[in-house]
Amino acid sequence: MTRPPGRAPAAPRPSVPASGVRATARITAEADGRGGTALPVLAGDGPLAPRRTRGAGATARVTLVGAMSGPLGGDRIALEVVTGPGARLCVGSAAATLALPGRSAEPAHYDIRLTVGDGATLCWLPEPLISARGSDLRMTCRVELALTARLLLREEQVLGRYGEPPGRLTSRLTVRRAGRPLLDQEFGYGPGAPGWDGGAVLGGHRAAGQLLLVDPAFEDESPPARPLGESAVLTPLAGPAALVTAVAPDALRLRRLFDGVAGAEGLRMAGCSWVDKETPVCPVPTGR
């Protein structure tokens, strides 16, 4: 077979194994010795591309940009974030993560590991995870905190795109502080998860999430347990931490609920240690 003159050969398409993509992204933040935070490691492949964006004060900010669709069935994606002693880091994402069915019948795996050193602060504020119809995602987030570390972590799950039922989603969050368990919980939604849409779990809602604050300031005074409206509750943990758990009809109302808690309660509960008078350690958006 001949090629027409003047036409370059077509570039080969990257091959994707039937078992799915294998990819790992890494972010490392370190105190730079001048009151700021450096990012000596900022690397990613596959569907995750970490990019440094404009920070605030001493805080470095990283935005995760989706370089390809995913996670798809059979994919194994990992993200490792290390915030060294004294560093301040805020990690967000440019768009929601969309779990989709793939060529493989195997579930997709998305594993996140967050490590926060002594005197360090990490704000983990990604956009929601959307579980599309036919997808099957197993997601884990493991957090290791030093004794004097601070953490603000937000997780949001949206069950199905507009007008469609969700896929299968299993999400587990484990947090250890100074080597001791602080929080270990797992949620299961969608086909095969018993009772996920009943009154004891979602009660017909299609968005769920949690906001976790860990701060040594809670050692002296932890917030009391109480409801926050009709579909959210604040719970103090057995350590210097508070957990807000919420459900909502959609992603927009869930985010507005969390923004209100973070702005009106969450940051103040930590004795204003998350903010100074001029610049937030990690500004939390106020609505959309």
N, C-alpha and C positions, 0 to 999 in steps of 0.2 A: 504494500500500500504506500503510495507516494503522498507527500505533503505539498500543498500549493506553495509556489515560490513566495518568499517574503513573509511567511507566517511562522512564528516561533512555535516550538512544540509546547503543548499544554503542560502546565505544572502539575506534578502528581498530587493527588488529594491526600491529606494526612489520613492514615488508617486509624480506625478506632476499633479495638478488639471487641468481639461480641460480649465479653464479660464486663465491658465498661471502662471508663477512664480511671486512671490512678494518678492523683495529683496532691501535692502538699504545698501550702503557703506558709511562710514564716515571717514574723515581725518581732524585732527586738528593740526595746527602748532602754536607754541608759542616761543617767544624769550626766550632763556635760561638764560639770565642775564650775560653771559660770552662772548657775541658777536656772538653766534651761534643760531641755531634754533632746538627746541625739537619737538617731535611728540608724545604728550600724548595720542592721539586717532588715531588708525589705525585699522579699523575694516571693514569687508565686508562679505557678504554671497551671495549665488546664483552665478551669472555670474561674479561678480566683486571681486577681491582679491587684495587690495592695499599692496604693499611691499616697504619698505624703501630700496633705492639703493644709491650708492655713490653720494654725493652732491659735491658742489664746494664752498670752502670758508665758508661763513656764511649761505649758502643756503642749506636747506634740499631738498632732491629729493625723490619723490614717483613714482613708476611705477605701473600702473593698469594691472594686469594679468588676462586674461580670464579664469575662472574656469569651464565654461561650454558654450555651444553654445547659442547664443542669441544676441540681443533680438528676440524672436519668437512672433508670433501673440498671443495676449492676455497677454503677460508679462507686468509687471509694475516694472520698475527698477529705483532706485533713487540713486543719489550720492551727498553728502553734504561735502563741503570743506570749512573750516574756517581757515583763516590766521590771527592770532592775531596781535595786535599792535607791530610793530618793527620786526616781523618775516619775513623770506624770504623762499619761497617755490616754487618748480618747480614740476609740475605733468605731467607725460607722460603716455604712454601705451606701452605694449610689442608688440602689434599687432593691426591691424585694427579691428574696430567693424563691425560685419556683421549682418545686419538685414535680417531675414529669415521668410518665411511663417511658421505658426505653426498649431496645431490642432484646435485652436480656430479661428473663423472668425473675432474676435475683433482685432483692431489694437494694436500694441505694444506701450508702452509709456516708454520713457527714460527721466527722469527729473534730471537736474543738477542745484545745487545751490552753488554759489561761494560767499564767504564773505571775504572781505579784510579790515583789520583794519588800524588805523592811522599809517603812517610811514612804513607800510608793503608792501611787493612785492610778487605778484603771477604771475608765468609763467604757463599758461595752454596750453600745447602742446601735445594733444593726437594724435594718428595715425588716418587716415581717417575713416569715416563712409561709409560703402558700402551698398547700397540699392539693394538687390538681387531681381530677378524676383519673383513676387507673394507676396512680403512682403508688410507690411503697418505699418510704424513707425511714431509716433508723438513725436518729440524731442523738449525739451525746455531747455534753459540755462538762468538762472536768476542770475545776478551779482549785489551785493551790495558793493559799494566802500565807504570808509571813505574819507574825504576831502584831505588827504595827501597820500592816497594809490596809488600804481602803479600796472599796469596790462599789461601783454603781453598775448594775447589770440589768438589762431589759431584754425579755424574750416575748415575742408575739407570734402566735400561730393563727393563720386564716384557713379555714376548712372549706376548700373548694373555691373556684373562681365564680364569678357572678352566674347564678342560675344553674350551677352544677353541684353534684354531691362531691364530698372530699375523697381523696385517696386514703391509703393506710399510712398513719403517722405514729411513730413511737418516739418520744422525746424524754431524755433523762438528764437531769442536772445534779451534779455532785459537787459540793464545796467543802474543802478542808482548810482549817485555819491552824497554823502551827502544828500541822500533822494530825490534828484531831477533827473528826467529822462535825460539820456545822449544818449541812443540809444535804439530803439525798432523797430525791423524788423522781417519779416517772409518770408520764401521761401516755395514754394510748387512745387514738381517735380513728374513726373510719371503719370500713368493713373488717369484721373479725375482732374488734375491740368491744367486749361486753359492756353494755349500758352507757356507752360514751355520750349518747344524745339524750339520756334520761334526765329527770329533774335533779338527781344527785350530782350530775357532772356539768353538762352544758345547758340543759333545759331549753333546747331549741336555738341557742345562740350559735354563731358561726365564727367567732373570734375569741381567743383565750390568750392569756399571758400572765407574766409576773414581773415585778420590779423588786430587785433585791439590793439593799443597802447594807454594807458592812463598814463599820467605823469604830475605832477604839473609843470614841466619845460616848458610845452606847454602854460602855462599861459602867459609867457613873449613873446614867439614867436611860433606860430603854423605853420606847414608846409603848403605851398600853394597847392591848388587842381591842379592835373595834371595827365595825362595818364602815365602809366608805361609800355611801349611797346604797343602791339596791343590788348591785352586782359586783362589788369589790369588798375585800376585807384586808385589814392590816394585822399581821401576826408577828410579835417579837419572837426571836429564836433563842436557843440556849447558847448565847454568845452575844457579842456586840453587833447585832444585826436585826434588821426588820424586813419582812417579806410582805409585799402587796400582791395579792392574787385577784384576777378579775376576768370576767367574761363580758362580751358585748355582742350586739347584732352584727357588727361589721368592723373592719380594720380602722376606719376613721374614728368611730366612737371609742374604740379601745385606746387608740393613741391619745385622743383628747383626755380620756380619763387618766392615763398615766402622766401626761404632761401636767395636768392639774395637781396630781399627787406630788410629783417631783418639785414643781415650783412652789406650791402652797404649803406642803407638809414635809416631803422627803428631805429637801436640803436643810430646812430649818430644824428638823428633828435631830440632825447630826451636829447641832450647835453651830451652824453656819460654817463648819469645817470644810464643806465642799465648795464654798465660795469665799471670796474676799470682798471688800467694799467696792472694788472697781471692776474686776474681771472674774467671771466664773472659771473655776478649775476646768469644767467641761460644760459649756452652755447646753442646756436641754431645750430643744425646740418647743415653742408654745403653740401647738395646734398646726393645722395645715390650711 
